[in-house]
C-alpha cells in the first residue's frame, strides 16, 4: 500500500537565501514558529485526551492506563507529507505501477514463501476457497513477505492522522477514518493485553504498551498483510494455533488472515477475476467505464455489445454465467511517447473483492497478474456439470443491481 514521495529541496534553499538580510526578522521568526507549534501541540493533546476519555467511558476501561499508554504519543510531520495527494502534474501510469510490483525480486521471494508454506497454503485454500496464488501475491505486493512492514510507531501514525491531518478537500472524512482506526487500535491492544470489553479488569500493561508502540506503515497498516487495526479485529485469525494472532512474525497467521478477509468480502471459489475487453470493442468499454467499483452490468449484456465473447459467458469454457454481474476496469498509462492511453478489462466479483482489500484498480490488477505469474489460471474451475446454468438467459441482460464496495471505500480508485 506504499506511496513513493520525492522530497524537494527548493524550500530549504529559499530559506537560506532569505536568512541573511535582517537580523531582527531572523530572531523573531523562530518565536512565531514555536508559538504555532505549541498551539498545534496543545490542540493535538486535547483532542487525543478527549478520545481516550470517551473510550474509557464507553468501554469501561481504565483511563489512567490509556493516558499512560499515550503519554509519549506525538505528531510526525513526515507522515502528514506522505498522505498528501500527488501534485497537479502527476499522471497515473499503470505500466509504471505494474513494474514496481511484478518484478523479479518479489516473484522470487514469492516462490520461496510458497515453498516454505506449501502444506499450509494448500490447507487454507481447501478450507477457504481462496487460491494460494492470490494469498501469496497479496502478501508479496504488500510487504515482500515481511521485508517492508513500515518503521513508524502505530499510535503516532493514527494519532497524527486523526488529529493533525493536512489540509486537503477530504480532510474531515480522513480524520474520522483514522480516529476510528485509533479506537480500533486501543481496543485491539487492550484485548491483546488480557483485557475484556467492556470491563475494568486489570491488564498486562507491558503488553498493552508494546502493542501500541509496534511498527506500522505510514497509514497505520500492520504486519505481513498490512491489516489496519479494524481489519485485525474483524478478520485476522490464529493460523498457527498458538492461541494468539501475530501478523508480524507468523506467516501462518498472515496467510489464514488474508484468506479469511477475502472470503468474508465475497470471494467466489473457482471463478475468474477479470476478462480482457475485445480489441474491436474498446469504444464500447470506454462508454461504460465510470471509475466506480460497482457490479452494475451483466456478462450477457457485454456479450451483446461485443465487449465479451460467448465463451466468456459459458462456465464449461472457463467463463461465468451470463447473468453474472461485472463492471468495467480502466487502467490509465502513458505510451512510449508520453501520451495518455487506457487499457480496459471487465472486472468480475473476485476483482471487486481484491479492490476491497486495497481501493485501487492498479492494485487489484497487480494482484491478479502476480498470481498468474505464480501459476494461477484466470478461468472458471466450476465442475462441468454445473455449466448447464450458463444456458439460462437473465431477465435483464444489460443492467443489474450493483454490488457496492463497503462504505469506508467510496472514493474513486486508481
Kinemage of the C-alpha trace (Angstrom):
@kinemage 1
@onewidth
@group {chain A} dominant
@subgroup {mainchain}
@vectorlist {calphas} color= white
{ca unk a 1} P 0.000 0.000 0.000
{ca unk a 2} L 3.068 2.316 -0.013
{ca unk a 3} L 3.201 5.655 -1.837
{ca unk a 4} L 6.512 6.965 -3.194
{ca unk a 5} L 7.027 10.671 -2.472
{ca unk a 6} L 10.000 12.699 -3.755
{ca unk a 7} L 11.019 15.430 -1.364
{ca unk a 8} L 12.046 18.725 -2.949
{ca unk a 9} L 14.877 20.895 -1.542
{ca unk a 10} L 13.733 24.153 -3.095
{ca unk a 11} L 12.103 25.448 0.085
{ca unk a 12} L 15.283 24.841 2.075
{ca unk a 13} L 17.421 26.694 -0.448
{ca unk a 14} L 14.981 29.582 -0.467
{ca unk a 15} L 15.058 29.788 3.319
{ca unk a 16} L 18.861 30.027 3.267
{ca unk a 17} L 18.723 32.883 0.757
{ca unk a 18} L 16.276 34.842 2.888
{ca unk a 19} L 18.023 34.303 6.228
{ca unk a 20} L 20.787 36.929 5.854
{ca unk a 21} L 19.373 40.453 5.311
{ca unk a 22} L 17.717 41.476 8.603
{ca unk a 23} L 18.860 40.056 11.943
{ca unk a 24} L 15.735 41.161 13.845
{ca unk a 25} L 13.430 39.311 11.453
{ca unk a 26} L 15.651 36.257 11.731
{ca unk a 27} L 15.420 36.237 15.507
{ca unk a 28} L 11.665 36.786 15.561
{ca unk a 29} L 10.721 34.022 13.123
{ca unk a 30} L 11.522 31.047 15.389
{ca unk a 31} L 9.391 32.601 18.156
{ca unk a 32} L 6.387 32.687 15.848
{ca unk a 33} L 7.021 29.118 14.739
{ca unk a 34} L 7.446 27.957 18.315
{ca unk a 35} L 4.165 29.602 19.268
{ca unk a 36} L 2.349 27.989 16.361
{ca unk a 37} L 3.860 24.633 17.195
{ca unk a 38} L 2.855 24.969 20.829
{ca unk a 39} L -0.738 25.764 19.887
{ca unk a 40} L -0.878 22.828 17.484
{ca unk a 41} L 0.610 20.502 20.089
{ca unk a 42} L -1.871 21.661 22.732
{ca unk a 43} L -4.770 21.094 20.344
{ca unk a 44} L -3.425 17.658 19.434
{ca unk a 45} L -3.076 16.660 23.088
{ca unk a 46} L -6.546 17.965 23.971
{ca unk a 47} L -8.227 16.058 21.133
{ca unk a 48} L -6.333 12.884 21.984
{ca unk a 49} L -7.231 13.103 25.671
{ca unk a 50} L -10.888 13.650 24.802
{ca unk a 51} L -10.871 10.495 22.690
{ca unk a 52} L -9.190 8.495 25.454
{ca unk a 53} L -11.769 9.728 27.940
{ca unk a 54} L -14.600 8.789 25.591
{ca unk a 55} L -13.215 5.282 25.084
{ca unk a 56} L -12.737 4.862 28.823
{ca unk a 57} L -16.357 5.787 29.476
{ca unk a 58} L -17.953 3.739 26.700
{ca unk a 59} L -15.802 0.632 27.176
{ca unk a 60} L -15.437 0.963 30.970
{ca unk a 61} L -11.677 0.580 30.856
{ca unk a 62} L -9.023 2.331 32.910
{ca unk a 63} L -8.405 5.933 31.864
{ca unk a 64} L -5.038 6.074 33.688
{ca unk a 65} L -3.896 3.032 31.685
{ca unk a 66} L -4.896 4.750 28.436
{ca unk a 67} L -3.244 8.024 29.435
{ca unk a 68} L -0.039 6.228 30.370
{ca unk a 69} L -0.012 4.378 27.065
{ca unk a 70} L -0.305 7.639 25.115
{ca unk a 71} L 1.836 9.829 27.353
{ca unk a 72} L 4.613 9.938 24.757
{ca unk a 73} L 2.375 9.978 21.666
{ca unk a 74} L 3.444 12.616 19.175
{ca unk a 75} L 2.663 14.051 15.788
{ca unk a 76} L 5.015 13.012 12.987
{ca unk a 77} L 5.411 15.716 10.301
{ca unk a 78} L 6.746 13.296 7.688
{ca unk a 79} L 3.530 11.259 7.909
{ca unk a 80} L 1.476 14.358 7.106
{ca unk a 81} L 3.585 14.830 3.971
{ca unk a 82} L 3.255 11.203 2.906
{ca unk a 83} L -0.554 11.289 2.832
{ca unk a 84} L -0.753 14.404 0.682
{ca unk a 85} L -2.264 13.807 -2.780
{ca unk a 86} L 0.108 13.878 -5.769
{ca unk a 87} L 0.898 17.202 -7.390
{ca unk a 88} L -1.253 18.541 -10.190
{ca unk a 89} L 1.296 17.431 -12.790
{ca unk a 90} L 1.267 13.808 -11.613
{ca unk a 91} L -0.238 11.299 -14.047
{ca unk a 92} L -1.388 7.818 -13.128
{ca unk a 93} L 0.561 5.208 -15.034
{ca unk a 94} L -0.464 1.563 -14.843
{ca unk a 95} L 2.697 0.368 -16.575
{ca unk a 96} L 4.948 2.153 -14.071
{ca unk a 97} L 2.881 0.835 -11.166
{ca unk a 98} L 3.000 -2.706 -12.521
{ca unk a 99} L 6.758 -2.527 -12.940
{ca unk a 100} L 7.176 -1.746 -9.239
{ca unk a 101} L 5.318 -4.818 -8.028
{ca unk a 102} L 5.505 -7.529 -10.677
{ca unk a 103} L 9.255 -7.809 -10.838
{ca unk a 104} L 11.910 -10.491 -10.293
{ca unk a 105} L 12.708 -9.794 -6.628
{ca unk a 106} L 9.114 -10.121 -5.447
{ca unk a 107} L 8.356 -13.076 -7.691
{ca unk a 108} L 11.437 -14.951 -6.490
{ca unk a 109} L 10.555 -14.178 -2.882
{ca unk a 110} L 7.003 -15.336 -3.584
{ca unk a 111} L 8.170 -18.730 -4.797
{ca unk a 112} L 10.391 -19.118 -1.737
{ca unk a 113} L 7.496 -18.134 0.556
{ca unk a 114} L 5.275 -20.652 -1.240
{ca unk a 115} L 7.842 -23.436 -0.835
{ca unk a 116} L 8.228 -22.654 2.863
{ca unk a 117} L 4.476 -22.698 3.494
{ca unk a 118} L 3.218 -25.043 0.777
{ca unk a 119} L 1.368 -27.511 3.003
{ca unk a 120} L -0.377 -24.798 4.991
{ca unk a 121} L -1.266 -22.803 1.871
{ca unk a 122} L -2.899 -25.880 0.361
{ca unk a 123} L -4.865 -26.443 3.548
{ca unk a 124} L -6.053 -22.832 3.689
{ca unk a 125} L -7.029 -22.877 0.006
{ca unk a 126} L -9.073 -26.018 0.565
{ca unk a 127} L -10.775 -24.583 3.654
{ca unk a 128} L -11.432 -21.051 2.362
{ca unk a 129} L -11.693 -21.465 -1.402
{ca unk a 130} L -9.189 -18.635 -1.919
{ca unk a 131} L -6.355 -19.725 -4.260
{ca unk a 132} L -2.903 -19.954 -2.720
{ca unk a 133} L -1.530 -17.846 -5.587
{ca unk a 134} L -3.820 -14.949 -4.630
{ca unk a 135} L -2.781 -15.112 -0.977
{ca unk a 136} L 0.909 -15.233 -1.860
{ca unk a 137} L 0.503 -12.387 -4.363
{ca unk a 138} L -1.172 -10.096 -1.824
{ca unk a 139} L 1.468 -10.619 0.865
{ca unk a 140} L 4.221 -10.170 -1.709
{ca unk a 141} L 2.836 -6.909 -3.044
{ca unk a 142} L 2.120 -5.588 0.437
{ca unk a 143} L 5.458 -6.225 2.164
{ca unk a 144} L 7.635 -8.641 0.136
{ca unk a 145} L 6.774 -11.260 2.763
{ca unk a 146} L 7.652 -9.126 5.756
{ca unk a 147} L 10.669 -7.236 4.428
{ca unk a 148} L 8.862 -3.881 4.265
{ca unk a 149} L 6.282 -3.591 7.042
{ca unk a 150} L 6.906 0.056 7.952
{ca unk a 151} L 9.012 1.765 10.598
{ca unk a 152} L 6.564 4.201 12.168
{ca unk a 153} L 5.096 3.726 15.638
{ca unk a 154} L 1.449 2.886 15.035
{ca unk a 155} L -0.014 5.011 17.829
{ca unk a 156} L 1.873 8.048 16.485
{ca unk a 157} L 0.671 7.382 12.944
{ca unk a 158} L -3.002 7.091 13.831
{ca unk a 159} L -2.901 9.958 16.346
{ca unk a 160} L -1.242 12.226 13.779
{ca unk a 161} L -3.731 11.411 11.031
{ca unk a 162} L -6.726 11.525 13.385
{ca unk a 163} L -5.957 14.940 14.868
{ca unk a 164} L -3.426 16.607 12.576
{ca unk a 165} L -4.347 15.565 9.045
{ca unk a 166} L -3.075 18.004 6.391
{ca unk a 167} L -5.478 20.471 4.797
{ca unk a 168} L -6.997 18.594 1.864
{ca unk a 169} L -10.533 18.572 0.415
{ca unk a 170} L -11.303 15.279 2.182
{ca unk a 171} L -9.676 16.201 5.499
{ca unk a 172} L -12.774 15.708 7.670
{ca unk a 173} L -13.551 12.268 6.262
{ca unk a 174} L -9.949 11.123 6.510
{ca unk a 175} L -9.589 12.342 10.084
{ca unk a 176} L -12.728 10.440 11.051
{ca unk a 177} L -11.438 7.297 9.351
{ca unk a 178} L -8.164 7.432 11.280
{ca unk a 179} L -9.919 8.354 14.508
{ca unk a 180} L -11.978 5.189 14.105
{ca unk a 181} L -8.815 3.196 13.453
{ca unk a 182} L -7.173 4.701 16.539
{ca unk a 183} L -10.130 3.484 18.599
{ca unk a 184} L -9.771 0.062 16.999
{ca unk a 185} L -6.064 0.020 17.880
{ca unk a 186} L -6.787 0.772 21.526
{ca unk a 187} L -9.427 -1.943 21.761
{ca unk a 188} L -7.167 -4.391 19.915
{ca unk a 189} L -4.259 -3.735 22.264
{ca unk a 190} L -6.499 -3.857 25.335
{ca unk a 191} L -7.728 -7.342 24.476
{ca unk a 192} L -4.231 -8.489 23.465
{ca unk a 193} L -3.078 -7.439 26.931
{ca unk a 194} L -5.685 -9.657 28.571
{ca unk a 195} L -8.498 -7.159 28.921
{ca unk a 196} L -12.152 -7.778 28.180
{ca unk a 197} L -14.646 -5.361 26.654
{ca unk a 198} L -16.489 -3.720 28.238
{ca unk a 199} L -14.656 -4.302 31.518
{ca unk a 200} L -12.439 -2.690 34.126
{ca unk a 201} L -10.358 -5.805 34.721
{ca unk a 202} L -6.614 -5.462 35.047
{ca unk a 203} L -4.319 -5.968 32.066
{ca unk a 204} L -0.683 -6.621 31.343
{ca unk a 205} L 0.424 -3.010 30.904
{ca unk a 206} L 3.680 -4.026 29.241
{ca unk a 207} L 1.845 -5.984 26.536
{ca unk a 208} L -0.634 -3.132 26.118
{ca unk a 209} L 2.098 -0.560 25.553
{ca unk a 210} L 4.104 -2.900 23.324
{ca unk a 211} L 1.054 -3.290 21.104
{ca unk a 212} L 0.532 0.489 20.923
{ca unk a 213} L 4.197 1.005 20.073
{ca unk a 214} L 4.520 -1.639 17.351
{ca unk a 215} L 5.700 -0.606 13.902
{ca unk a 216} L 3.328 0.100 11.038
{ca unk a 217} L 3.201 1.742 7.642
{ca unk a 218} L 2.714 5.494 7.351
{ca unk a 219} L -1.039 4.811 7.201
{ca unk a 220} L -1.167 2.528 10.252
{ca unk a 221} L -1.197 -0.863 8.487
{ca unk a 222} L 0.427 -3.714 10.399
{ca unk a 223} L 2.329 -6.892 9.656
{ca unk a 224} L 2.964 -9.065 6.601
{ca unk a 225} L -0.519 -8.486 5.107
{ca unk a 226} L -0.706 -4.804 6.188
{ca unk a 227} L -4.012 -5.000 8.053
{ca unk a 228} L -5.414 -1.876 9.650
{ca unk a 229} L -6.363 -2.329 13.340
{ca unk a 230} L -10.046 -2.651 12.468
{ca unk a 231} L -9.300 -5.395 9.967
{ca unk a 232} L -7.175 -7.219 12.531
{ca unk a 233} L -10.074 -7.211 14.983
{ca unk a 234} L -12.610 -8.285 12.362
{ca unk a 235} L -10.737 -10.627 10.033
{ca unk a 236} L -7.379 -11.731 11.462
{ca unk a 237} L -7.233 -15.334 12.672
{ca unk a 238} L -4.835 -17.588 14.556
{ca unk a 239} L -3.456 -19.681 11.728
{ca unk a 240} L -0.682 -21.473 13.614
{ca unk a 241} L -2.879 -22.389 16.586
{ca unk a 242} L -0.660 -20.890 19.284
{ca unk a 243} L -3.550 -19.034 20.904
{ca unk a 244} L -2.667 -15.556 19.659
{ca unk a 245} L -2.682 -13.596 16.401
{ca unk a 246} L 0.693 -12.301 15.257
{ca unk a 247} L 0.676 -10.815 11.764
{ca unk a 248} L 4.262 -9.624 12.109
{ca unk a 249} L 6.080 -12.870 12.914
{ca unk a 250} L 3.707 -15.699 11.977
{ca unk a 251} L 3.374 -16.434 8.241
{ca unk a 252} L 0.570 -18.874 9.018
{ca unk a 253} L -1.427 -16.201 10.828
{ca unk a 254} L -0.877 -13.846 7.880
{ca unk a 255} L -1.872 -16.469 5.296
{ca unk a 256} L -5.014 -17.517 7.139
{ca unk a 257} L -5.999 -13.905 7.811
{ca unk a 258} L -5.698 -12.843 4.163
{ca unk a 259} L -7.799 -15.829 3.132
{ca unk a 260} L -10.417 -15.014 5.772
{ca unk a 261} L -10.578 -11.371 4.657
{ca unk a 262} L -11.090 -12.390 1.040
{ca unk a 263} L -13.698 -14.995 1.921
{ca unk a 264} L -15.638 -12.592 4.151
{ca unk a 265} L -15.572 -9.985 1.363
{ca unk a 266} L -17.217 -12.295 -1.139
{ca unk a 267} L -14.501 -14.257 -2.924
{ca unk a 268} L -16.207 -16.739 -5.256
{ca unk a 269} L -14.395 -20.062 -5.279
{ca unk a 270} L -13.457 -21.300 -8.736
{ca unk a 271} L -14.443 -18.093 -10.538
{ca unk a 272} L -12.190 -15.841 -12.670
{ca unk a 273} L -11.043 -12.365 -11.634
{ca unk a 274} L -11.409 -10.463 -14.894
{ca unk a 275} L -11.697 -10.779 -18.667
{ca unk a 276} L -9.909 -8.751 -21.355
{ca unk a 277} L -12.039 -6.467 -23.494
{ca unk a 278} L -12.283 -7.470 -27.155
{ca unk a 279} L -9.915 -5.324 -29.219
{ca unk a 280} L -12.677 -4.109 -31.544
{ca unk a 281} L -14.913 -3.018 -28.645
{ca unk a 282} L -12.694 -0.518 -26.843
{ca unk a 283} L -15.039 2.397 -27.558
{ca unk a 284} L -17.973 0.422 -26.134
{ca unk a 285} L -15.983 -0.342 -22.990
{ca unk a 286} L -14.920 3.290 -22.672
{ca unk a 287} L -18.562 4.386 -22.711
{ca unk a 288} L -19.303 2.143 -19.712
{ca unk a 289} L -16.172 2.938 -17.673
{ca unk a 290} L -17.086 5.355 -14.890
{ca unk a 291} L -14.365 4.571 -12.338
{ca unk a 292} L -16.916 3.251 -9.842
{ca unk a 293} L -16.129 -0.207 -8.390
{ca unk a 294} L -19.693 -1.499 -8.544
{ca unk a 295} L -21.049 -4.647 -10.185
{ca unk a 296} L -23.607 -2.977 -12.435
{ca unk a 297} L -23.633 -4.805 -15.797
{ca unk a 298} L -24.097 -8.445 -16.777
{ca unk a 299} L -21.866 -10.727 -18.797
{ca unk a 300} L -24.698 -11.255 -21.274
{ca unk a 301} L -25.125 -7.507 -21.707
{ca unk a 302} L -21.442 -7.107 -22.539
{ca unk a 303} L -21.579 -10.060 -24.923
{ca unk a 304} L -24.397 -8.294 -26.772
{ca unk a 305} L -22.241 -5.167 -27.032
{ca unk a 306} L -19.295 -7.173 -28.367
{ca unk a 307} L -17.139 -6.409 -25.320
{ca unk a 308} L -17.026 -10.089 -24.310
{ca unk a 309} L -17.315 -13.321 -26.285
{ca unk a 310} L -19.948 -16.030 -25.880
{ca unk a 311} L -17.313 -18.338 -24.429
{ca unk a 312} L -16.813 -15.899 -21.559
{ca unk a 313} L -20.446 -16.480 -20.661
{ca unk a 314} L -20.006 -20.245 -20.597
{ca unk a 315} L -18.842 -21.962 -17.419
{ca unk a 316} L -17.694 -25.007 -19.334
{ca unk a 317} L -15.389 -22.828 -21.433
{ca unk a 318} L -13.779 -21.286 -18.371
{ca unk a 319} L -16.150 -18.327 -18.280
{ca unk a 320} L -19.001 -17.417 -15.964
{ca unk a 321} L -22.768 -17.471 -16.132
{ca unk a 322} L -24.488 -14.984 -18.481
{ca unk a 323} L -26.247 -13.270 -15.587
{ca unk a 324} L -23.024 -12.820 -13.571
{ca unk a 325} L -22.520 -9.170 -12.665
{ca unk a 326} L -19.467 -7.217 -13.798
{ca unk a 327} L -18.032 -3.717 -14.240
{ca unk a 328} L -15.503 -2.021 -16.497
{ca unk a 329} L -11.966 -1.520 -15.198
{ca unk a 330} L -9.957 1.297 -16.768
{ca unk a 331} L -6.177 1.371 -16.294
{ca unk a 332} L -4.550 4.625 -17.369
{ca unk a 333} L -0.983 4.565 -18.657
{ca unk a 334} L 1.497 6.561 -20.722
{ca unk a 335} L 2.739 5.192 -24.024
{ca unk a 336} L 6.340 5.463 -25.239
{ca unk a 337} L 5.631 8.983 -26.485
{ca unk a 338} L 4.230 10.082 -23.128
{ca unk a 339} L 0.653 10.179 -24.397
{ca unk a 340} L -2.325 9.157 -22.267
{ca unk a 341} L -3.723 5.717 -23.030
{ca unk a 342} L -6.189 3.378 -21.315
{ca unk a 343} L -6.277 -0.396 -21.006
{ca unk a 344} L -9.708 -1.874 -20.296
{ca unk a 345} L -10.758 -5.052 -18.509
{ca unk a 346} L -14.071 -6.494 -17.408
{ca unk a 347} L -13.926 -6.866 -13.641
{ca unk a 348} L -15.816 -9.764 -12.080
{ca unk a 349} L -16.876 -10.277 -8.478
{ca unk a 350} L -13.420 -11.518 -7.465
{ca unk a 351} L -11.782 -8.386 -8.878
{ca unk a 352} L -14.086 -6.339 -6.655
{ca unk a 353} L -13.102 -8.467 -3.664
{ca unk a 354} L -9.437 -7.596 -4.234
{ca unk a 355} L -10.392 -3.918 -4.592
{ca unk a 356} L -11.897 -4.097 -1.110
{ca unk a 357} L -8.506 -5.142 0.230
{ca unk a 358} L -6.968 -2.021 -1.300
{ca unk a 359} L -9.114 0.501 -3.151
{ca unk a 360} L -7.115 0.637 -6.363
{ca unk a 361} L -7.693 -0.869 -9.786
{ca unk a 362} L -3.920 -0.830 -10.247
{ca unk a 363} L -3.509 -2.851 -7.059
{ca unk a 364} L -6.178 -5.405 -7.937
{ca unk a 365} L -4.804 -5.991 -11.434
{ca unk a 366} L -1.294 -6.314 -9.995
{ca unk a 367} L -2.504 -8.998 -7.589
{ca unk a 368} L -4.161 -10.849 -10.471
{ca unk a 369} L -1.077 -10.719 -12.697
{ca unk a 370} L 1.297 -11.563 -9.837
{ca unk a 371} L -0.857 -14.608 -9.088
{ca unk a 372} L -0.824 -15.604 -12.765
{ca unk a 373} L 2.979 -15.407 -12.725
{ca unk a 374} L 2.856 -17.925 -9.863
{ca unk a 375} L 0.621 -20.260 -11.863
{ca unk a 376} L -2.922 -19.032 -11.180
{ca unk a 377} L -5.371 -19.797 -14.013
{ca unk a 378} L -7.789 -16.909 -14.532
{ca unk a 379} L -10.715 -19.053 -15.620
{ca unk a 380} L -13.656 -20.901 -14.143
{ca unk a 381} L -12.883 -24.214 -12.498
{ca unk a 382} L -16.501 -24.868 -11.540
{ca unk a 383} L -17.387 -28.532 -12.261
{ca unk a 384} L -18.689 -29.015 -15.800
{ca unk a 385} L -21.986 -30.466 -14.569
{ca unk a 386} L -22.850 -27.031 -13.209
{ca unk a 387} L -22.249 -25.338 -16.546
{ca unk a 388} L -25.810 -26.015 -17.676
{ca unk a 389} L -26.761 -22.945 -15.685
{ca unk a 390} L -24.918 -20.883 -18.263
{ca unk a 391} L -27.578 -21.623 -20.859
{ca unk a 392} L -30.215 -19.659 -18.977
{ca unk a 393} L -30.614 -16.041 -20.048
{ca unk a 394} L -31.036 -13.302 -17.432
{ca unk a 395} L -34.172 -11.200 -17.427
{ca unk a 396} L -32.129 -8.051 -17.829
{ca unk a 397} L -29.040 -8.536 -19.938
{ca unk a 398} L -27.538 -5.090 -19.653
{ca unk a 399} L -28.112 -3.757 -16.164
{ca unk a 400} L -28.162 -5.481 -12.789
{ca unk a 401} L -28.444 -4.276 -9.231
{ca unk a 402} L -24.922 -3.114 -8.375
{ca unk a 403} L -22.895 -4.607 -5.562
{ca unk a 404} L -21.128 -1.750 -3.823
{ca unk a 405} L -17.795 -1.527 -2.112
{ca unk a 406} L -18.003 -1.063 1.652
{ca unk a 407} L -18.847 2.445 2.847
{ca unk a 408} L -15.328 3.288 4.002
{ca unk a 409} L -14.028 2.854 0.449
{ca unk a 410} L -16.269 5.083 -1.599
{ca unk a 411} L -13.602 7.255 -3.182
{ca unk a 412} L -12.640 6.651 -6.807
{ca unk a 413} L -9.875 4.056 -7.149
{ca unk a 414} L -6.717 4.264 -9.258
